[in-house]
Amino acid sequence: MQLSVVILNYNVRYFLEHCLKSVLKSIQGLDAEIIVVDNNSPDDSCEMVKSLFPNVILIENKENLGFPKGNNIGVQRAKGTFVCILNPDTVVAEDSFIKILAFAENKANLGIIGCKLIDGTGNFLPESKRGIPTPWVAFSKMAGLYKIFPRVKAFQKYYAQHLDENTSGKVDILVGAFMVLKKETYQQLGGFDEKYFMYGEDIDLSFSALKLGLQNYYFAETTVIHYKGESTVRDEKYRQRFQQGMEIFYSKHMKGSLFFSAFMKLGMLFFAIFKMKNKSRLSEGQPIKYVLYSNDEQLKNKLEYRLHSKIDCFYRILDKKRGTQILDNNTITEIILDANTFSYKECIAIFEKSKNAGIRFKVKPEKADFIIGSNSSNDRGEVLLF
């Protein structure tokens, strides 16, 4: 078997359904399997998988075992030569895995491969590629110094900004939302270190690969949506877990760091201040202008009824001229993409083309009665049933 896709789920039933539908399209033509490990979700995630995806291998844990242990359980069950560690709040393109596996074929001393990740507004997620988080590098990230002083190279190492987001190349650290590596390499590394619970384990695995003389790669020729906010809300709890994860990492690989512990609180203060200053210019109180891209007239009617709002535009193709027409500075523009009409690769391309335009995106998956999306990397994702 070529590939095993391992998805660890906790309480994100609709994001998981959307993810699985995209993965099924992406593994067509491959000898592949999908393994979902559920960490005792209180929602109906497991029932949904059994009902809608009977060929998916489902492992139901009796408690929330955390990210590392949950994934280790899934990989242990995997039969593929390669495994992909994939978050449930992601959407892959139809050719993502074909491209990744082709890229892996010619690489000697291969460690881990990551890819280009974007958020729910089409913006590049810088954690797609990272440098080794020495105490100073981690502090500059947590304090937001890399954003405050974008031209100072000393503050740009955490997100490996020596490598352009559209250029594939060698990097040190990759993010656990999307990791592809050989199963034997995963086992050689000992899998994710279960001392972590969430945050830091992907840094640890990437760094462990480097220590074995393996090379990690960032692959920019396929893009994956990582809604991210659903599982990674940037709040005080996130910052605490980040600190705990880094302290485990330093204790294991760098004999601890008094510097990091002493300055983390200062970094958190900078982080909070910078976040407050960079809130979206779009107020939640503004009216929303809905735009549907679909060939399905009935879907338009259903959405108008559910949203209690007229769908002002109804286009099949998004082009520059129409894109200009739909924007209105006095309203929030929300584009709804119908996955029955567009491929996931097309949806991703539309996200990227319209980034930074003040547009929100939602996707209506095939054979689904909901739309789904995320308006910001810092906020929880949104699911609207209809």
Sequence and secondary structure as in RCSB ss.txt:
>XXXX:A:sequence
MQLSVVILNYNVRYFLEHCLKSVLKSIQGLDAEIIVVDNNSPDDSCEMVKSLFPNVILIENKENLGFPKGNNIGV
QRAKGTFVCILNPDTVVAEDSFIKILAFAENKANLGIIGCKLIDGTGNFLPESKRGIPTPWVAFSKMAGLYKIFP
RVKAFQKYYAQHLDENTSGKVDILVGAFMVLKKETYQQLGGFDEKYFMYGEDIDLSFSALKLGLQNYYFAETTVI
HYKGESTVRDEKYRQRFQQGMEIFYSKHMKGSLFFSAFMKLGMLFFAIFKMKNKSRLSEGQPIKYVLYSNDEQLK
NKLEYRLHSKIDCFYRILDKKRGTQILDNNTITEIILDANTFSYKECIAIFEKSKNAGIRFKVKPEKADFIIGSN
SSNDRGEVLLF
>XXXX:A:secstr
  EEEEEEESS HHHHHHHHHHHHHHTTTS EEEEEEE   SSSHHHHHHHH TTSEEEE SS   HHHHHHHHH
HH  SSEEEEE TTEE  TTHHHHHHHHHHT TTEEEEEEEEE TTS B GGGSB    HHHHHHHHTTHHHHST
T GGGSTTTTTTS TTS EEESB  TTEEEEEHHHHHHTTSS TT SSSSHHHHHHHHHHHTT EEEEEEEEEEE
E  TTT   SHHHHHHHHHHHHHHHHHHSS  HHHHHHHHHHHHHHHHHHHHT  SS TTS EEEEEE S HHHH
HHHHHHHTS EEEEESS  HHHHHHH  TTSEEEEEEETTTS HHHHHHHHHHTTTSSEEEEEE TT SEEEE S
 TTS  EEEE 
